[in-house]
Amino acid sequence: MRYVLCKKGKSGKTSSAGYVYIEEHGWINIELFLDRIRKYVKRFEQELGSTQKKAKLSLNQEVS
């Protein structure tokens, strides 16, 4: 993925959110993009946490 250009607002319009142009995806609102990343990270952390709990349970069962 290559970032080509950053600007404020689409088509020269003023906006509080910035946009970045990514070759494969076009113009992307940075704030919405960051929110999407946060959701993926949260989901990943939840999956990782449940995996760790399962590993602890199986270790405890093997020791008993």
PDB file of N, CA, C and O in Angstrom, chain B, residues numbered from 101:
ATOM      1  N   MET B 101       0.844  -1.161   0.000  1.00  0.00           N
ATOM      2  CA  MET B 101       0.000   0.000   0.000  1.00  0.00           C
ATOM      3  C   MET B 101       0.901   1.239   0.000  1.00  0.00           C
ATOM      4  O   MET B 101       1.804   1.350   0.829  1.00  0.00           O
ATOM      5  N   ARG B 102       0.661   2.141  -0.903  1.00  0.00           N
ATOM      6  CA  ARG B 102       1.480   3.350  -0.973  1.00  0.00           C
ATOM      7  C   ARG B 102       0.612   4.580  -0.760  1.00  0.00           C
ATOM      8  O   ARG B 102      -0.409   4.750  -1.427  1.00  0.00           O
ATOM      9  N   TYR B 103       1.020   5.439   0.174  1.00  0.00           N
ATOM     10  CA  TYR B 103       0.292   6.667   0.455  1.00  0.00           C
ATOM     11  C   TYR B 103       0.789   7.747  -0.483  1.00  0.00           C
ATOM     12  O   TYR B 103       1.989   8.011  -0.550  1.00  0.00           O
ATOM     13  N   VAL B 104      -0.121   8.371  -1.205  1.00  0.00           N
ATOM     14  CA  VAL B 104       0.276   9.310  -2.241  1.00  0.00           C
ATOM     15  C   VAL B 104       0.189  10.756  -1.772  1.00  0.00           C
ATOM     16  O   VAL B 104       1.117  11.527  -2.013  1.00  0.00           O
ATOM     17  N   LEU B 105      -0.895  11.148  -1.110  1.00  0.00           N
ATOM     18  CA  LEU B 105      -1.121  12.556  -0.820  1.00  0.00           C
ATOM     19  C   LEU B 105      -2.049  12.706   0.372  1.00  0.00           C
ATOM     20  O   LEU B 105      -2.955  11.894   0.558  1.00  0.00           O
ATOM     21  N   CYS B 106      -1.838  13.719   1.170  1.00  0.00           N
ATOM     22  CA  CYS B 106      -2.740  14.041   2.270  1.00  0.00           C
ATOM     23  C   CYS B 106      -3.305  15.432   2.039  1.00  0.00           C
ATOM     24  O   CYS B 106      -2.620  16.300   1.499  1.00  0.00           O
ATOM     25  N   LYS B 107      -4.529  15.644   2.437  1.00  0.00           N
ATOM     26  CA  LYS B 107      -5.111  16.981   2.340  1.00  0.00           C
ATOM     27  C   LYS B 107      -6.251  17.115   3.330  1.00  0.00           C
ATOM     28  O   LYS B 107      -6.712  16.121   3.892  1.00  0.00           O
ATOM     29  N   LYS B 108      -6.707  18.334   3.544  1.00  0.00           N
ATOM     30  CA  LYS B 108      -7.876  18.588   4.378  1.00  0.00           C
ATOM     31  C   LYS B 108      -9.095  18.643   3.483  1.00  0.00           C
ATOM     32  O   LYS B 108      -9.132  19.407   2.519  1.00  0.00           O
ATOM     33  N   GLY B 109     -10.087  17.841   3.798  1.00  0.00           N
ATOM     34  CA  GLY B 109     -11.335  17.869   3.048  1.00  0.00           C
ATOM     35  C   GLY B 109     -11.206  17.332   1.634  1.00  0.00           C
ATOM     36  O   GLY B 109     -10.139  17.414   1.025  1.00  0.00           O
ATOM     37  N   LYS B 110     -12.272  16.793   1.124  1.00  0.00           N
ATOM     38  CA  LYS B 110     -12.313  16.279  -0.243  1.00  0.00           C
ATOM     39  C   LYS B 110     -12.653  17.409  -1.210  1.00  0.00           C
ATOM     40  O   LYS B 110     -13.425  18.304  -0.866  1.00  0.00           O
ATOM     41  N   SER B 111     -12.103  17.378  -2.376  1.00  0.00           N
ATOM     42  CA  SER B 111     -12.394  18.331  -3.450  1.00  0.00           C
ATOM     43  C   SER B 111     -12.205  19.778  -3.007  1.00  0.00           C
ATOM     44  O   SER B 111     -12.948  20.660  -3.439  1.00  0.00           O
ATOM     45  N   GLY B 112     -11.231  20.026  -2.160  1.00  0.00           N
ATOM     46  CA  GLY B 112     -10.928  21.386  -1.737  1.00  0.00           C
ATOM     47  C   GLY B 112     -11.841  21.925  -0.657  1.00  0.00           C
ATOM     48  O   GLY B 112     -11.636  23.049  -0.199  1.00  0.00           O
ATOM     49  N   LYS B 113     -12.841  21.171  -0.231  1.00  0.00           N
ATOM     50  CA  LYS B 113     -13.743  21.627   0.827  1.00  0.00           C
ATOM     51  C   LYS B 113     -13.012  21.582   2.160  1.00  0.00           C
ATOM     52  O   LYS B 113     -12.177  20.707   2.390  1.00  0.00           O
ATOM     53  N   THR B 114     -13.327  22.521   3.028  1.00  0.00           N
ATOM     54  CA  THR B 114     -12.708  22.527   4.349  1.00  0.00           C
ATOM     55  C   THR B 114     -13.431  21.518   5.225  1.00  0.00           C
ATOM     56  O   THR B 114     -14.658  21.420   5.193  1.00  0.00           O
ATOM     57  N   SER B 115     -12.675  20.777   5.998  1.00  0.00           N
ATOM     58  CA  SER B 115     -13.246  19.746   6.852  1.00  0.00           C
ATOM     59  C   SER B 115     -12.365  19.574   8.065  1.00  0.00           C
ATOM     60  O   SER B 115     -11.157  19.802   8.000  1.00  0.00           O
ATOM     61  N   SER B 116     -12.967  19.169   9.183  1.00  0.00           N
ATOM     62  CA  SER B 116     -12.167  18.926  10.383  1.00  0.00           C
ATOM     63  C   SER B 116     -11.399  17.617  10.263  1.00  0.00           C
ATOM     64  O   SER B 116     -10.380  17.428  10.927  1.00  0.00           O
ATOM     65  N   ALA B 117     -11.882  16.721   9.424  1.00  0.00           N
ATOM     66  CA  ALA B 117     -11.212  15.435   9.238  1.00  0.00           C
ATOM     67  C   ALA B 117     -10.321  15.496   8.008  1.00  0.00           C
ATOM     68  O   ALA B 117     -10.690  16.079   6.989  1.00  0.00           O
ATOM     69  N   GLY B 118      -9.154  14.893   8.112  1.00  0.00           N
ATOM     70  CA  GLY B 118      -8.252  14.836   6.964  1.00  0.00           C
ATOM     71  C   GLY B 118      -8.523  13.605   6.126  1.00  0.00           C
ATOM     72  O   GLY B 118      -9.145  12.649   6.590  1.00  0.00           O
ATOM     73  N   TYR B 119      -8.062  13.632   4.914  1.00  0.00           N
ATOM     74  CA  TYR B 119      -8.194  12.507   4.005  1.00  0.00           C
ATOM     75  C   TYR B 119      -6.814  12.122   3.513  1.00  0.00           C
ATOM     76  O   TYR B 119      -5.918  12.959   3.413  1.00  0.00           O
ATOM     77  N   VAL B 120      -6.657  10.854   3.211  1.00  0.00           N
ATOM     78  CA  VAL B 120      -5.414  10.376   2.623  1.00  0.00           C
ATOM     79  C   VAL B 120      -5.785   9.565   1.379  1.00  0.00           C
ATOM     80  O   VAL B 120      -6.781   8.841   1.375  1.00  0.00           O
ATOM     81  N   TYR B 121      -4.985   9.694   0.338  1.00  0.00           N
ATOM     82  CA  TYR B 121      -5.237   8.941  -0.887  1.00  0.00           C
ATOM     83  C   TYR B 121      -4.352   7.705  -0.892  1.00  0.00           C
ATOM     84  O   TYR B 121      -3.129   7.810  -0.810  1.00  0.00           O
ATOM     85  N   ILE B 122      -4.972   6.536  -0.989  1.00  0.00           N
ATOM     86  CA  ILE B 122      -4.253   5.270  -1.055  1.00  0.00           C
ATOM     87  C   ILE B 122      -4.566   4.670  -2.420  1.00  0.00           C
ATOM     88  O   ILE B 122      -5.732   4.533  -2.793  1.00  0.00           O
ATOM     89  N   GLU B 123      -3.534   4.318  -3.154  1.00  0.00           N
ATOM     90  CA  GLU B 123      -3.698   3.890  -4.550  1.00  0.00           C
ATOM     91  C   GLU B 123      -4.787   2.844  -4.745  1.00  0.00           C
ATOM     92  O   GLU B 123      -5.597   2.972  -5.664  1.00  0.00           O
ATOM     93  N   GLU B 124      -4.827   1.823  -3.913  1.00  0.00           N
ATOM     94  CA  GLU B 124      -5.778   0.729  -4.109  1.00  0.00           C
ATOM     95  C   GLU B 124      -7.190   1.071  -3.653  1.00  0.00           C
ATOM     96  O   GLU B 124      -8.143   0.401  -4.050  1.00  0.00           O
ATOM     97  N   HIS B 125      -7.345   2.125  -2.810  1.00  0.00           N
ATOM     98  CA  HIS B 125      -8.640   2.392  -2.184  1.00  0.00           C
ATOM     99  C   HIS B 125      -9.211   3.773  -2.471  1.00  0.00           C
ATOM    100  O   HIS B 125     -10.388   4.008  -2.198  1.00  0.00           O
ATOM    101  N   GLY B 126      -8.431   4.680  -3.003  1.00  0.00           N
ATOM    102  CA  GLY B 126      -8.921   6.036  -3.257  1.00  0.00           C
ATOM    103  C   GLY B 126      -8.803   6.905  -2.008  1.00  0.00           C
ATOM    104  O   GLY B 126      -7.960   6.650  -1.148  1.00  0.00           O
ATOM    105  N   TRP B 127      -9.651   7.935  -1.908  1.00  0.00           N
ATOM    106  CA  TRP B 127      -9.614   8.848  -0.762  1.00  0.00           C
ATOM    107  C   TRP B 127     -10.273   8.197   0.443  1.00  0.00           C
ATOM    108  O   TRP B 127     -11.376   7.662   0.338  1.00  0.00           O
ATOM    109  N   ILE B 128      -9.598   8.241   1.589  1.00  0.00           N
ATOM    110  CA  ILE B 128     -10.109   7.641   2.819  1.00  0.00           C
ATOM    111  C   ILE B 128     -10.076   8.687   3.924  1.00  0.00           C
ATOM    112  O   ILE B 128      -9.071   9.374   4.108  1.00  0.00           O
ATOM    113  N   ASN B 129     -11.179   8.804   4.656  1.00  0.00           N
ATOM    114  CA  ASN B 129     -11.252   9.690   5.811  1.00  0.00           C
ATOM    115  C   ASN B 129     -10.390   9.090   6.917  1.00  0.00           C
ATOM    116  O   ASN B 129     -10.618   7.954   7.333  1.00  0.00           O
ATOM    117  N   ILE B 130      -9.416   9.835   7.389  1.00  0.00           N
ATOM    118  CA  ILE B 130      -8.460   9.310   8.368  1.00  0.00           C
ATOM    119  C   ILE B 130      -9.147   8.903   9.668  1.00  0.00           C
ATOM    120  O   ILE B 130      -8.831   7.855  10.230  1.00  0.00           O
ATOM    121  N   GLU B 131     -10.091   9.725  10.155  1.00  0.00           N
ATOM    122  CA  GLU B 131     -10.771   9.406  11.416  1.00  0.00           C
ATOM    123  C   GLU B 131     -11.543   8.096  11.314  1.00  0.00           C
ATOM    124  O   GLU B 131     -11.477   7.271  12.225  1.00  0.00           O
ATOM    125  N   LEU B 132     -12.271   7.894  10.224  1.00  0.00           N
ATOM    126  CA  LEU B 132     -13.027   6.651  10.054  1.00  0.00           C
ATOM    127  C   LEU B 132     -12.094   5.461   9.909  1.00  0.00           C
ATOM    128  O   LEU B 132     -12.381   4.373  10.409  1.00  0.00           O
ATOM    129  N   PHE B 133     -10.976   5.669   9.222  1.00  0.00           N
ATOM    130  CA  PHE B 133      -9.982   4.618   9.042  1.00  0.00           C
ATOM    131  C   PHE B 133      -9.395   4.198  10.389  1.00  0.00           C
ATOM    132  O   PHE B 133      -9.237   3.007  10.655  1.00  0.00           O
ATOM    133  N   LEU B 134      -9.073   5.181  11.241  1.00  0.00           N
ATOM    134  CA  LEU B 134      -8.522   4.878  12.567  1.00  0.00           C
ATOM    135  C   LEU B 134      -9.548   4.174  13.444  1.00  0.00           C
ATOM    136  O   LEU B 134      -9.188   3.279  14.208  1.00  0.00           O
ATOM    137  N   ASP B 135     -10.826   4.560  13.349  1.00  0.00           N
ATOM    138  CA  ASP B 135     -11.875   3.874  14.106  1.00  0.00           C
ATOM    139  C   ASP B 135     -11.967   2.412  13.700  1.00  0.00           C
ATOM    140  O   ASP B 135     -12.131   1.535  14.547  1.00  0.00           O
ATOM    141  N   ARG B 136     -11.862   2.154  12.402  1.00  0.00           N
ATOM    142  CA  ARG B 136     -11.916   0.774  11.906  1.00  0.00           C
ATOM    143  C   ARG B 136     -10.740  -0.036  12.445  1.00  0.00           C
ATOM    144  O   ARG B 136     -10.907  -1.195  12.827  1.00  0.00           O
ATOM    145  N   ILE B 137      -9.556   0.564  12.477  1.00  0.00           N
ATOM    146  CA  ILE B 137      -8.371  -0.120  13.007  1.00  0.00           C
ATOM    147  C   ILE B 137      -8.558  -0.424  14.486  1.00  0.00           C
ATOM    148  O   ILE B 137      -8.214  -1.515  14.940  1.00  0.00           O
ATOM    149  N   ARG B 138      -9.102   0.534  15.250  1.00  0.00           N
ATOM    150  CA  ARG B 138      -9.340   0.313  16.686  1.00  0.00           C
ATOM    151  C   ARG B 138     -10.286  -0.862  16.913  1.00  0.00           C
ATOM    152  O   ARG B 138     -10.080  -1.653  17.834  1.00  0.00           O
ATOM    153  N   LYS B 139     -11.325  -0.983  16.078  1.00  0.00           N
ATOM    154  CA  LYS B 139     -12.265  -2.097  16.208  1.00  0.00           C
ATOM    155  C   LYS B 139     -11.571  -3.432  15.959  1.00  0.00           C
ATOM    156  O   LYS B 139     -11.800  -4.399  16.685  1.00  0.00           O
ATOM    157  N   TYR B 140     -10.705  -3.488  14.913  1.00  0.00           N
ATOM    158  CA  TYR B 140      -9.970  -4.719  14.618  1.00  0.00           C
ATOM    159  C   TYR B 140      -9.027  -5.082  15.758  1.00  0.00           C
ATOM    160  O   TYR B 140      -8.905  -6.255  16.112  1.00  0.00           O
ATOM    161  N   VAL B 141      -8.360  -4.089  16.333  1.00  0.00           N
ATOM    162  CA  VAL B 141      -7.433  -4.337  17.440  1.00  0.00           C
ATOM    163  C   VAL B 141      -8.197  -4.856  18.650  1.00  0.00           C
ATOM    164  O   VAL B 141      -7.753  -5.798  19.306  1.00  0.00           O
ATOM    165  N   LYS B 142      -9.342  -4.250  18.952  1.00  0.00           N
ATOM    166  CA  LYS B 142     -10.143  -4.682  20.099  1.00  0.00           C
ATOM    167  C   LYS B 142     -10.606  -6.129  19.917  1.00  0.00           C
ATOM    168  O   LYS B 142     -10.542  -6.933  20.847  1.00  0.00           O
ATOM    169  N   ARG B 143     -11.074  -6.449  18.704  1.00  0.00           N
ATOM    170  CA  ARG B 143     -11.519  -7.812  18.406  1.00  0.00           C
ATOM    171  C   ARG B 143     -10.361  -8.802  18.544  1.00  0.00           C
ATOM    172  O   ARG B 143     -10.527  -9.891  19.094  1.00  0.00           O
ATOM    173  N   PHE B 144      -9.185  -8.410  18.040  1.00  0.00           N
ATOM    174  CA  PHE B 144      -7.999  -9.261  18.123  1.00  0.00           C
ATOM    175  C   PHE B 144      -7.601  -9.497  19.576  1.00  0.00           C
ATOM    176  O   PHE B 144      -7.272 -10.622  19.954  1.00  0.00           O
ATOM    177  N   GLU B 145      -7.629  -8.436  20.399  1.00  0.00           N
ATOM    178  CA  GLU B 145      -7.281  -8.578  21.816  1.00  0.00           C
ATOM    179  C   GLU B 145      -8.250  -9.506  22.528  1.00  0.00           C
ATOM    180  O   GLU B 145      -7.840 -10.292  23.383  1.00  0.00           O
ATOM    181  N   GLN B 146      -9.542  -9.426  22.184  1.00  0.00           N
ATOM    182  CA  GLN B 146     -10.531 -10.309  22.801  1.00  0.00           C
ATOM    183  C   GLN B 146     -10.262 -11.758  22.422  1.00  0.00           C
ATOM    184  O   GLN B 146     -10.327 -12.644  23.274  1.00  0.00           O
ATOM    185  N   GLU B 147      -9.962 -12.007  21.155  1.00  0.00           N
ATOM    186  CA  GLU B 147      -9.656 -13.368  20.709  1.00  0.00           C
ATOM    187  C   GLU B 147      -8.392 -13.888  21.373  1.00  0.00           C
ATOM    188  O   GLU B 147      -8.328 -15.052  21.771  1.00  0.00           O
ATOM    189  N   LEU B 148      -7.398 -13.039  21.492  1.00  0.00           N
ATOM    190  CA  LEU B 148      -6.144 -13.426  22.131  1.00  0.00           C
ATOM    191  C   LEU B 148      -6.372 -13.750  23.600  1.00  0.00           C
ATOM    192  O   LEU B 148      -5.814 -14.720  24.115  1.00  0.00           O
ATOM    193  N   GLY B 149      -7.183 -12.952  24.276  1.00  0.00           N
ATOM    194  CA  GLY B 149      -7.487 -13.190  25.683  1.00  0.00           C
ATOM    195  C   GLY B 149      -8.198 -14.514  25.895  1.00  0.00           C
ATOM    196  O   GLY B 149      -7.877 -15.240  26.837  1.00  0.00           O
ATOM    197  N   SER B 150      -9.157 -14.845  25.040  1.00  0.00           N
ATOM    198  CA  SER B 150      -9.875 -16.111  25.192  1.00  0.00           C
ATOM    199  C   SER B 150      -8.958 -17.288  24.892  1.00  0.00           C
ATOM    200  O   SER B 150      -9.114 -18.353  25.488  1.00  0.00           O
ATOM    201  N   THR B 151      -8.004 -17.118  23.981  1.00  0.00           N
ATOM    202  CA  THR B 151      -7.043 -18.177  23.669  1.00  0.00           C
ATOM    203  C   THR B 151      -6.131 -18.430  24.859  1.00  0.00           C
ATOM    204  O   THR B 151      -5.815 -19.580  25.164  1.00  0.00           O
ATOM    205  N   GLN B 152      -5.703 -17.364  25.536  1.00  0.00           N
ATOM    206  CA  GLN B 152      -4.841 -17.516  26.709  1.00  0.00           C
ATOM    207  C   GLN B 152      -5.577 -18.249  27.825  1.00  0.00           C
ATOM    208  O   GLN B 152      -4.989 -19.091  28.504  1.00  0.00           O
ATOM    209  N   LYS B 153      -6.868 -17.933  28.024  1.00  0.00           N
ATOM    210  CA  LYS B 153      -7.654 -18.605  29.061  1.00  0.00           C
ATOM    211  C   LYS B 153      -7.769 -20.098  28.755  1.00  0.00           C
ATOM    212  O   LYS B 153      -7.648 -20.930  29.654  1.00  0.00           O
ATOM    213  N   LYS B 154      -8.004 -20.436  27.481  1.00  0.00           N
ATOM    214  CA  LYS B 154      -8.114 -21.843  27.089  1.00  0.00           C
ATOM    215  C   LYS B 154      -6.793 -22.573  27.317  1.00  0.00           C
ATOM    216  O   LYS B 154      -6.786 -23.727  27.744  1.00  0.00           O
ATOM    217  N   ALA B 155      -5.687 -21.911  27.038  1.00  0.00           N
ATOM    218  CA  ALA B 155      -4.375 -22.528  27.233  1.00  0.00           C
ATOM    219  C   ALA B 155      -4.125 -22.793  28.712  1.00  0.00           C
ATOM    220  O   ALA B 155      -3.592 -23.845  29.065  1.00  0.00           O
ATOM    221  N   LYS B 156      -4.499 -21.860  29.584  1.00  0.00           N
ATOM    222  CA  LYS B 156      -4.325 -22.047  31.026  1.00  0.00           C
ATOM    223  C   LYS B 156      -5.165 -23.216  31.515  1.00  0.00           C
ATOM    224  O   LYS B 156      -4.706 -24.021  32.326  1.00  0.00           O
ATOM    225  N   LEU B 157      -6.402 -23.311  31.020  1.00  0.00           N
ATOM    226  CA  LEU B 157      -7.271 -24.412  31.425  1.00  0.00           C
ATOM    227  C   LEU B 157      -6.678 -25.753  31.018  1.00  0.00           C
ATOM    228  O   LEU B 157      -6.681 -26.692  31.814  1.00  0.00           O
ATOM    229  N   SER B 158      -6.177 -25.858  29.814  1.00  0.00           N
ATOM    230  CA  SER B 158      -5.633 -27.135  29.363  1.00  0.00           C
ATOM    231  C   SER B 158      -4.357 -27.478  30.129  1.00  0.00           C
ATOM    232  O   SER B 158      -4.109 -28.652  30.403  1.00  0.00           O
ATOM    233  N   LEU B 159      -3.545 -26.484  30.481  1.00  0.00           N
ATOM    234  CA  LEU B 159      -2.349 -26.748  31.282  1.00  0.00           C
ATOM    235  C   LEU B 159      -2.729 -27.238  32.671  1.00  0.00           C
ATOM    236  O   LEU B 159      -2.109 -28.165  33.191  1.00  0.00           O
ATOM    237  N   ASN B 160      -3.737 -26.627  33.275  1.00  0.00           N
ATOM    238  CA  ASN B 160      -4.187 -27.050  34.601  1.00  0.00           C
ATOM    239  C   ASN B 160      -4.734 -28.471  34.562  1.00  0.00           C
ATOM    240  O   ASN B 160      -4.515 -29.237  35.501  1.00  0.00           O
ATOM    241  N   GLN B 161      -5.427 -28.834  33.517  1.00  0.00           N
ATOM    242  CA  GLN B 161      -5.978 -30.178  33.399  1.00  0.00           C
ATOM    243  C   GLN B 161      -4.871 -31.210  33.228  1.00  0.00           C
ATOM    244  O   GLN B 161      -4.976 -32.318  33.754  1.00  0.00           O
ATOM    245  N   GLU B 162      -3.805 -30.860  32.496  1.00  0.00           N
ATOM    246  CA  GLU B 162      -2.702 -31.792  32.290  1.00  0.00           C
ATOM    247  C   GLU B 162      -1.925 -32.016  33.581  1.00  0.00           C
ATOM    248  O   GLU B 162      -1.448 -33.123  33.830  1.00  0.00           O
ATOM    249  N   VAL B 163      -1.793 -30.977  34.406  1.00  0.00           N
ATOM    250  CA  VAL B 163      -1.037 -31.077  35.655  1.00  0.00           C
ATOM    251  C   VAL B 163      -1.786 -31.926  36.671  1.00  0.00           C
ATOM    252  O   VAL B 163      -1.163 -32.664  37.433  1.00  0.00           O
ATOM    253  N   SER B 164      -3.120 -31.834  36.695  1.00  0.00           N
ATOM    254  CA  SER B 164      -3.916 -32.560  37.690  1.00  0.00           C
ATOM    255  C   SER B 164      -3.847 -34.040  37.537  1.00  0.00           C
ATOM    256  O   SER B 164      -4.470 -34.771  38.309  1.00  0.00           O
TER     257      SER B 164
END
